[in-house]
């Protein structure tokens, strides 16, 4: 009888967070996959990697790997794949020193995050929160000409802090509203990428020149928007954050909104999630969403697929597509 051909064993993967059905199906098809039914924390994730003898792990923000965890990661783990752009929840340098490839997914979130940032701009300027509340409570009182006034978006000057992929996508959308674009970043962009936007060498230099500020900076570098920075903004200006909650001193933001120095704000991210500061909820001049910038079917699928593409490459002996 001819010798039986042995089927190659699938590489082992831990999916340490809940993922869309299409992502889970691909992981189960292509790998010997342990797919979590909840978002694992760091202890659960390490235990799963060891028990499953995993070659790779797809993690979530709850898996906050620090240098202290490195010695507990087994030698058979080759790659840690983040399905999002951010990676400030983990010690990347310590992982790399341990010989483990770390990747992210910087491209898939761009368009939907930019869409959400524009939604926040419009909602904060046009008092979407208070107006929605008026309708929810039955609206039985007419508004006169001086009542319930918002801030005009078209023709405003938009300041973008962080002119990377998402910042540039927001700028493209804002130009459709006739907005003038100012920006700040670690370096000036080439003229063809700026598309007429005005560069400022620092955030402090830019703030007095804009009507609306939208943050698109990475986290992990401390608080950027302090009381001093809010004070530099124009009276009656609007603040928007769809980047990272850690960038903002929320006490200072609340003070600026309470005093009227800021006319409004739109937030998708907070210092403590999901247990955000409820004082923000109770402010009449703020519009809030629950960290939902990437929450579309298309984007969440893309995020998961990008993470799996990186895992495919590394476990096949090829360079990662999105190494950190």
PAMI-837767 format. One record per atom (N, C-alpha, C): x, y, z; residue in three letters. Coordinates in steps of 0.001 Angstrom, whole numbers, plus 500000, padded with zeros to 6 digits. Example, Ala and Ser with C-alpha at 12.3 -4.5 7.8 and 13.67 -1.06 7.14 Angstrom:
513190494310507800ALA512300495500507800ALA513200496700507800ALA512850497750507080SER513670498940507140SER512900500030507870SER
END
This chain:
500847498796500000UNK500000500000500000UNK500877501246500000UNK500445502291499246UNK501246503519499244UNK501218504179500614UNK502315504800500944UNK502398505472502246UNK501386506615502299UNK500762506736503450UNK499768507797503632UNK500481509147503708UNK499965510113502966UNK500544511448502970UNK500066512201504198UNK501002512682504976UNK500646513389506204UNK500267514835505885UNK499117515223506374UNK498662516603506181UNK499460517533507081UNK500029518611506520UNK500784519537507363UNK499904520088508477UNK500475520205509648UNK499726520741510779UNK499575522247510635UNK498409522728511007UNK498168524159510976UNK498913524834512117UNK499384526056511854UNK499989526841512917UNK498919527236513916UNK499355527480515137UNK498404527704516228UNK498266529192516538UNK497030529621516712UNK496697531024516905UNK495722531181518054UNK495958532197518880UNK494981532617519879UNK494396533956519429UNK493086534011519297UNK492385535267519042UNK491833535712520392UNK492498536702520987UNK492265537030522392UNK491200538094522593UNK490366538289521600UNK489272539253521740UNK488126538828520839UNK486952539314521131UNK485825539068520253UNK486055539801518931UNK485808539105517829UNK486035539671516497UNK484792539430515641UNK484641540182514544UNK483505539940513648UNK483509538522513103UNK482325538053512710UNK482170536664512263UNK483094536331511104UNK483251537247510151UNK484102536964508991UNK485555536767509394UNK486013537518510394UNK487392537381510873UNK487559536055511606UNK486593535705512453UNK486656534434513173UNK486639533251512206UNK485832533355511160UNK485754532262510181UNK487085532066509468UNK487736533147509089UNK489037533023508425UNK490078532446509380UNK490070532909510621UNK491034532387511594UNK490844530893511800UNK489592530454511904UNK489310529031512119UNK489651528191510894UNK489509528777509724UNK489815528058508477UNK491315527862508286UNK492088528906508584UNK493503528904508228UNK494428528458509354UNK493916528400510591UNK494762528097511744UNK494083527097512670UNK494892526488513498UNK494371525794514678UNK494135526908515693UNK492936527446515666UNK492665528705516351UNK491845528503517620UNK492304529117518678UNK491529529257519902UNK490928530652519871UNK489617530725519709UNK488953532011519524UNK488155532337520774UNK488544533400521460UNK487922533766522730UNK486478534220522514UNK485642533940523519UNK484257534398523471UNK484060535695524252UNK485177536247524772UNK485155537552525430UNK486544538165525271UNK486671539441525551UNK487974540094525434UNK488854539680526611UNK489916538938526318UNK490788538432527371UNK491609539554527986UNK491870539446529290UNK492837540360529897UNK494225539754529749UNK495239540435530251UNK496608540000530000UNK496901538636530609UNK496384538363531792UNK496637537068532425UNK495974535944531646UNK494732536171531222UNK494035535153530442UNK494727534921529106UNK495227535983528501UNK495876535851527199UNK497173535054527305UNK497984535351528309UNK499238534605528486UNK498945533132528745UNK497961532868529582UNK497602531474529876UNK497127530756528619UNK496368531446527775UNK495867530823526552UNK496994530522525574UNK497959531437525448UNK499103531214524561UNK499888529985525007UNK500106529852526304UNK500863528716526832UNK500089527422526643UNK498813527409527026UNK498015526188526951UNK497819525729525516UNK497648526658524596UNK497386526318523201UNK498671526147522400UNK499804526423523019UNK501106526402522348UNK501054527251521071UNK500559528462521228UNK500282529323520079UNK501553529901519479UNK501565529962518149UNK502626530646517413UNK502343532142517299UNK501075532502517428UNK500665533896517219UNK499487534207518114UNK499341535508518416UNK498174535969519162UNK497683537273518552UNK496391537361518376UNK495712538587517961UNK495094539168519222UNK495538540360519613UNK495180540870520940UNK494212542046520857UNK493682542397522024UNK492863543586522175UNK493495544528523177UNK492828545659523422UNK493410546686524293UNK493522546226525738UNK492776545185526128UNK492863544704527510UNK494142543911527770UNK494813543483526703UNK496059542728526860UNK497204543738526934UNK497357544326528107UNK498381545341528311UNK499714544717528692UNK500438544234527719UNK501706543548527974UNK502787544553528371UNK503393544329529522UNK504480545172530011UNK505781544372530015UNK506860545062530337UNK508158544375530411UNK508132543240531420UNK507344543384532467UNK507262542354533501UNK506620541067533003UNK505870541155531905UNK505223539949531363UNK506112539175530395UNK507205539790529939UNK507965539211528835UNK508529537827529157UNK509028537651530371UNK509654536366530695UNK508638535238530725UNK507367535571530809UNK506321534546530867UNK505829534135529487UNK506223534880528452UNK505802534515527104UNK506676533389526574UNK506083532331526056UNK506862531166525621UNK507630531431524323UNK508679530639524106UNK509518530812522923UNK508770530529521624UNK507704529731521695UNK506989529402520451UNK506116530561519955UNK505942531619520744UNK505158532762520295UNK506024533646519396UNK505621533815518150UNK506420534552517162UNK505911535956516884UNK504601536182517032UNK504034537469516642UNK502852537831517526UNK502783539128517861UNK501622539711518544UNK501022540710517568UNK499792540469517131UNK499158541301516106UNK498049542143516725UNK498179543461516593UNK497125544394517003UNK496226544670515802UNK494914544520515931UNK494024544814514808UNK493591546272514750UNK494346547142515400UNK494026548567515409UNK495302549355515164UNK495154550660514985UNK496328551492514743UNK497114551730516029UNK496402551898517134UNK497054552215518404UNK497727551009519038UNK498828551267519740UNK499529550191520453UNK500103550703521771UNK499548551807522279UNK500062552389523519UNK499666551595524750UNK498871550527524575UNK498492549679525704UNK499553548615526005UNK500640548577525247UNK501634547528525451UNK503047548081525324UNK503996547353525893UNK505406547740525833UNK506025547081524593UNK505988547803523498UNK506460547249522224UNK507955546952522274UNK508730547855522862UNK510180547653522912UNK510530546380523662UNK509823546116524757UNK510094544903525533UNK509736543653524737UNK508644543707523978UNK508259542564523149UNK509318542286522084UNK509769543347521435UNK510770543177520383UNK512095542681520948UNK512456543155522147UNK513684542673522786UNK513595541190523102UNK512371540719523309UNK512130539296523580UNK512158538479522304UNK512274539158521146UNK512325538465519868UNK510967538214519245UNK509944538922519700UNK508588538735519191UNK508233539902518281UNK507746539611517097UNK507315540646516161UNK506000541233516656UNK505883542550516597UNK504650543241516973UNK504164544032515764UNK502879543909515460UNK502308544604514299UNK501046545359514712UNK500661546295513851UNK499376546961514029UNK498659547002512683UNK497562547751512635UNK496762547834511406UNK496438549302511154UNK497400550066510625UNK497250551519510575UNK496348552047509470UNK496033551245508483UNK495344551772507305UNK493828551623507343UNK493344550554507947UNK491925550233507832UNK490983551200508511UNK491466551927509533UNK490586552785510312UNK490468554203509754UNK491299554541508805UNK491450555945508407UNK490138556598508000UNK489442556021507044UNK488288556701506463UNK487132556808507451UNK486850555737508164UNK485725555798509104UNK486029556678510305UNK487278556713510743UNK487632557619511841UNK487510559067511395UNK487915559354510171UNK487753560711509641UNK486281561076509519UNK485453560130509075UNK484013560387509010UNK483470560760510383UNK483867559991511399UNK483366560229512751UNK483862561562513293UNK485106561925512994UNK485624563218513434UNK484809564365512853UNK484428564251511583UNK483604565287510964UNK482212565307511590UNK481680564131511895UNK480400564081512602UNK480489564838513933UNK481577564628514674UNK481758565318515951UNK481857566829515757UNK482566567252514711UNK482680568682514426UNK481299569280514168UNK480542568646513292UNK479220569156512954UNK478291569135514165UNK478327568033514909UNK477432567896516053UNK477751568894517150UNK479057569107517402UNK479448570054518443UNK479109571483518038UNK479336571823516782UNK479068573193516323UNK477566573482516246UNK476787572503515836UNK475358572733515604UNK474478572202516723UNK475072571975517915UNK474327571631519130UNK473438570396518931UNK474005569361518325UNK473223568163518031UNK472705567487519299UNK473531567474520358UNK473086566847521599UNK471868567520522201UNK471935568838522492UNK470765569526523035UNK469550569480522111UNK469768569580520802UNK468639569550519870UNK467969568181519846UNK468770567119519944UNK468185565776520007UNK467380565609521292UNK467875566189522384UNK467151566100523653UNK465819566847523582UNK465817567993522901UNK464558568725522702UNK463526567828522024UNK463956567109521003UNK463016566246520280UNK462593565039521111UNK463535564481521890UNK463190563325522726UNK462165563689523791UNK462189564930524235UNK461253565356525277UNK459977565960524713UNK459805565914523386UNK458526566266522801UNK458429567618522131UNK459395568489522253UNK459458569811521589UNK458098570503521501UNK457743571232522507UNK456463571943522501UNK456638573450522650UNK457874573958522474UNK458110575389522615UNK458941575862521428UNK458463576854520713UNK459171577366519550UNK460415578138519982UNK461415578171519088UNK462634578946519322UNK462577580230518519UNK462972581343519162UNK463061582611518471UNK464425582796517835UNK464604583893517146UNK465857584138516428UNK467099584106517313UNK467054584578518567UNK468275584564519371UNK468502583259520137UNK467596582274519952UNK467625581080520787UNK468353579913520110UNK468959579065520926UNK469464577768520484UNK470461577891519339UNK471333578869519436UNK472252579145518335UNK473529578308518445UNK473941577784517324UNK475198577050517254UNK476274577877516578UNK477288577177516092UNK478444577825515450UNK478508577377513997UNK478690578329513109UNK478758578004511680UNK480029577207511374UNK479855576129510618UNK480989575281510229UNK481618575784508935UNK480814575991507921UNK481351576435506641UNK482049577776506812UNK483228577880506239UNK484014579098506356UNK484867579182507607UNK484749578220508517UNK485552578229509741UNK486984577788509458UNK487854578063510405UNK489250577616510321UNK489403576383511208UNK489770575277510608UNK489952574018511323UNK491428573792511595UNK491773573585512846UNK493125573213513218UNK493211571715513450UNK494161571071512796UNK494347569622512926UNK495674569371513618UNK495612568742514775UNK496822568389515523UNK497172566946515218UNK498144566764514310UNK498517565430513865UNK498031565205512443UNK498888565501511460UNK498482565450510047UNK498961564161509404UNK498658563049510069UNK498948561741509495UNK497814561298508591UNK497637559977508464UNK496611559461507563UNK495227560019507904UNK494869559935509178UNK493520560352509566UNK493386561865509491UNK494385562598509972UNK494328564055509900UNK494151564542508479UNK494876563940507530UNK494744564352506129UNK493369563992505575UNK492822562854506017UNK491479562469505557UNK490424563434506099UNK490599563901507332UNK489684564902507884UNK489799566202507094UNK491026566595506767UNK491232567825505996UNK490524567755504648UNK490589566615503984UNK489915566471502691UNK488410566683502833UNK487842566116503865UNK486405566270504092UNK486063567718504460UNK486888568322505302UNK486614569684505764UNK486642570683504611UNK487496570451503636UNK487535571365502488UNK486196571375501759UNK485473570246501813UNK484148570193501199UNK483145571100501888UNK483432571486503123UNK482588572427503855UNK483125573857503751UNK484085574072502889UNK484641575407502724UNK485495575847503894UNK486027574905504633UNK486860575238505787UNK488306575466505354UNK488977576374506045UNK490409576604505856UNK491163575702506830UNK492241575075506364UNK492946574087507174UNK494274574633507675UNK494464574562508992UNK495763574776509616UNK496149573456510277UNK497453573214510430UNK497847571959511078UNK499183572115511776UNK499415571180512696UNK500727571058513324UNK501102569590513387UNK502383569329513256UNK502899567958513317UNK504381568060513651UNK505050566922513769UNK506465566950514141UNK507326567559513032UNK506814567547511810UNK507532568160510693UNK506530568604509648UNK506926569572508848UNK506043570067507790UNK505933569039506677UNK504741568921506117UNK504512568003505017UNK504983568615503705UNK505286567783502703UNK505572568324501375UNK504377569114500855UNK504651570102500048UNK503596571002499563UNK502465570253498882UNK502807569213498125UNK501759568488497407UNK500856567699498346UNK501351567392499545UNK500540566686500539UNK499746567679501389UNK500322568835501640UNK499636569884502405UNK498346570338501730UNK498367570410500410UNK497200570879499648UNK496705572235500154UNK497636573141500416UNK497272574489500805UNK497061574702502289UNK497175573662503093UNK497026573820504537UNK498194574634505097UNK497935575383506153UNK498966576229506756UNK499615575507507931UNK500929575416507903UNK501682574686508933UNK502043575594510098UNK501978575022511313UNK502459575683512522UNK503464574756513197UNK504529575311513692UNK505608574506514260UNK505241573889515598UNK504196574395516245UNK503786573838517532UNK502284573983517706UNK501736573170518594UNK500312573263518905UNK499994574617519530UNK500852575079520430UNK500626576367521089UNK500572577509520084UNK501392577422519050UNK501383578459518010UNK500100578420517197UNK499570577217516969UNK498391577076516109UNK497094577481516800UNK496962577173518083UNK495664577282518752UNK494999578653518643UNK495702579757518797UNK495009581054518707UNK494506581395517311UNK494853580583516322UNK494525580898514931UNK493359580097514370UNK492747579237515186UNK491726578340514639UNK490412578476515406UNK489319578123514715UNK487982578143515318UNK487592576792515890UNK488145575742515302UNK487834574370515710UNK489149573607515758UNK489353572839516815UNK490551572000516943UNK490148570537516932UNK490783569735516081UNK490539568302516028UNK491850567563516268UNK491872566711517297UNK493085565969517644UNK493187564684516837UNK494369564437516281UNK494633563188515566UNK496069562748515836UNK496442562802517102UNK497787562445517542UNK497760561063518194UNK498878560333518184UNK498923559047518882UNK498961559250520389UNK498523558236521118UNK498619558278522569UNK499987557814523037UNK500162557794524332UNK501395557298524912UNK502425558352525214UNK502145559619524892UNK503116560692525124UNK502623561712526142UNK501708561296526991UNK501238562173528052UNK500106563072527621UNK499722563973528524UNK498609564889528293UNK499072566062527435UNK498340566334526392UNK498665567420525465UNK497768568632525724UNK496470568380525859UNK495525569475526060UNK495347569717527558UNK496102570679528049UNK496074571088529448UNK495260572379529575UNK495104572856530813UNK494408574126531025UNK495086575249530261UNK496405575238530227UNK497149576268529519UNK496862576223528017UNK496768575038527464UNK496497574908526038UNK495061575317525707UNK494102574915526538UNK492722575336526284UNK492602576858526351UNK493372577480527239UNK493323578940527367UNK493820579636526101UNK494671578967525319UNK495190579554524086UNK494169579518522951UNK493139578704523088UNK492137578611522035UNK491277579869522010UNK490759580204520855UNK489924581382520700UNK488659581272521556UNK488196582340522152UNK486903582316522848UNK485798581873521893UNK484981580923522345UNK483892580422521520UNK484276579331520556UNK485512578840520633UNK485947577791519707UNK485443576420520160UNK485683575436519310UNK485166574080519517UNK486328573102519543UNK486239572113520447UNK487282571099520601UNK486720569727520261UNK487466568962519454UNK487038567628519028UNK488183566638519238UNK487842565457519768UNK488859564422519984UNK488319563059519584UNK488869562515518493UNK488595561143518082UNK489894560353518041UNK490877560787518845UNK492203560149518838UNK492395559280520082UNK492834559893521187UNK493069559172522436UNK492630560049523612UNK491904559462524547UNK491462560201525718UNK492600560640526611UNK493702559899526590UNK494850560222527440UNK495501561542527062UNK495164562085525904UNK495749563344525458UNK495157564555526165UNK494046564372526874UNK493263565502527359UNK493140565485528880UNK493390566636529488UNK493060566875530894UNK491563567175530935UNK490774566214531355UNK489328566381531291UNK488812567416532286UNK489491567583533417UNK489108568659534334UNK489245570016533647UNK490347570186532915UNK490570571441532202UNK489548571635531092UNK489188570565530399UNK488181570653529349UNK486829571058529930UNK486438570432531032UNK485163570754531673UNK485144572211532125UNK486265572682532662UNK486342574076533102UNK486188575026531917UNK486827574710530795UNK486747575578529622UNK485344575598529035UNK484647574468529077UNK483268574418528599UNK482321575116529567UNK482547574945530865UNK481677575553531881UNK481770577072531866UNK482967577592531630UNK483170579035531631UNK482670579700530357UNK482418578909529316UNK482035579457528027UNK483211579789527139UNK484428579583527642UNK485596579843526786UNK485533578964525542UNK485133577699525707UNK484810576848524566UNK483300576838524402UNK482838576966523170UNK481396576917522941UNK480880575493522861UNK481755574556522565UNK481302573181522449UNK482456572215522286UNK482135570928522398UNK483130569871522215UNK482434568628521682UNK483199567826520959UNK482739566527520487UNK483796565488520815UNK483413564442521541UNK484381563454522017UNK483945562041521652UNK484912561256521217UNK484689559820521014UNK485567558993521942UNK486522559644522625UNK487486558932523472UNK487627559655524808UNK488020558886525852UNK488004559388527218UNK489175558802527999UNK489546559466529079UNK490680558983529876UNK490389557627530495UNK489153557406530907UNK488763556127531504UNK487585555566530721UNK487816554453530057UNK486764553827529249UNK486532552385529719UNK485289551953529851UNK484055552693529558UNK483550553566530722UNK484271553585531830UNK483802554327533008UNK484215555793532923UNK483679556495531918UNK484089557875531671UNK483506558815532723UNK484046560003532793UNK483635561017533760UNK482216561491533421UNK481267561212534302UNK479870561519534025UNK479576563015534027UNK480511563819534499UNK480316565266534368UNK480245565671532895UNK480963564943532044UNK480907565220530607UNK479507564959530061UNK478899563890530495UNK477540563552530048UNK476546564667530373UNK476750565314531499UNK475766566282531988UNK475971567697531454UNK476974567905530621UNK477220569242530085UNK476353569484528849UNK475709570649528758UNK474786570897527646UNK475477571202526323UNK476757571544526357UNK477441571979525128UNK478478570958524665UNK478138569678524817UNK479079568629524424UNK478315567518523716UNK478958566875522754UNK478367565749522033UNK479302564557522201UNK478760563420522649UNK479578562273523021UNK479191561027522237UNK480212560255521831UNK480010558923521284UNK480954557956522007UNK480593556663522098UNK481328555713522937UNK482481554994522229UNK483538555727521867UNK484725555175521195UNK484294554266520038UNK483616554875519111UNK482969554112518058UNK483426554490516653UNK484592555165516552UNK485034555669515248UNK485189554570514201UNK485654553403514606UNK485891552333513632UNK484710551370513513UNK483587551703514132UNK482494550736514268UNK481595550689513037UNK482167550209511929UNK481377549840510757UNK481775548416510376UNK480879547731509708UNK481157546346509311UNK482435546287508480UNK482532547201507510UNK483669547165506587UNK484993547393507311UNK485013548365508229UNK486277548696508901UNK486671547626509903UNK485732547139510691UNK486098546113511668UNK486557544823510990UNK485950544459509872UNK486449543307509113UNK487871543575508617UNK488091544763508065UNK489421545106507546UNK490468545059508651UNK490137545559509834UNK491081545542510949UNK491505544109511288UNK490519543221511383UNK490836541832511688UNK491627541156510581UNK491258541433509337UNK491970540836508210UNK493408541339508130UNK493619542623508420UNK494984543158508417UNK495845542453509464UNK495269542215510647UNK496018541496511681UNK496356540085511219UNK495402539401510594UNK495658538043510102UNK496656538046508947UNK496625539069508111UNK497621539172507024UNK499034539262507605UNK499186540035508672UNK500499540132509322UNK500922538793509915UNK499993538104510528UNK500296536786511103UNK500673535808509996UNK499905535816508903UNK500225534941507764UNK501659535159507302UNK502038536417507157UNK503363536729506627UNK504469536258507556UNK504357536592508821UNK505426536265509778UNK505573534764509943UNK504463534034510056UNK504554532589510255UNK504973531857508985UNK504906532543507844UNK505416531963506590UNK506868532351506352UNK507466533055507295UNK508866533444507163UNK509094534710506367UNK508020535462506121UNK508154536715505381UNK508132537910506351UNK508567539066505925UNK508489540244506791UNK507038540617507099UNK506815541139508279UNK505486541630508626UNK505097542776507703UNK503812542899507423UNK503325543973506563UNK503294545301507291UNK502994545275508580UNK502872546506509382UNK503640546369510688UNK504971546198510620UNK505735546061511866UNK505758547382512630UNK505757547294513934UNK505893548481514775UNK507356548628515173UNK
END
